[in-house]
Amino acid sequence: MVGLVFVSHIRELSKGVIALARLVGPDVPMEEAGGLEDGSAGTDMERIASAIENADQGKGVLIFMDLGSAVMSTEMALELNPNPAHIMVDAPFVESAVVAAAAAQGGASAEEILFLIESQKDVKKF
């Protein structure tokens, strides 16, 4: 099954996104890399690298970032252990998490999940 990693500046945000995504993907391997080790705000490339490793079950890992330095820290984490199956996702943090979790739960491949996320980018909320 494809794994999912959520990188946020605040641990509670990444944990909250996982809690929401678990409603539609209870069996999907999901890891959070939110905040710094001491619980303060920020991003940590070593925590991100560890989360990616823990989420990887051999079918790829999709990595979702909230903003700004989360992207840079994720890029650095990926440089520590390059793997073409570990993919950064450029999409809304919450909405794409739910789409990805539901699709992964159904057995979709990383490529299929990315297609679904891309197709949802322009969906209006109201």
Secondary structure as GFF3:
##gff-version 3
##sequence-region A 1 126
A	DSSP	beta_strand	3	8	.	.	.	ID=ss1
A	DSSP	alpha_helix	11	22	.	.	.	ID=ss2
A	DSSP	beta_strand	30	34	.	.	.	ID=ss3
A	DSSP	alpha_helix	45	55	.	.	.	ID=ss4
A	DSSP	beta_strand	61	65	.	.	.	ID=ss5
A	DSSP	alpha_helix	69	80	.	.	.	ID=ss6
A	DSSP	beta_strand	86	89	.	.	.	ID=ss7
A	DSSP	alpha_helix	93	105	.	.	.	ID=ss8
A	DSSP	alpha_helix	110	120	.	.	.	ID=ss9
###
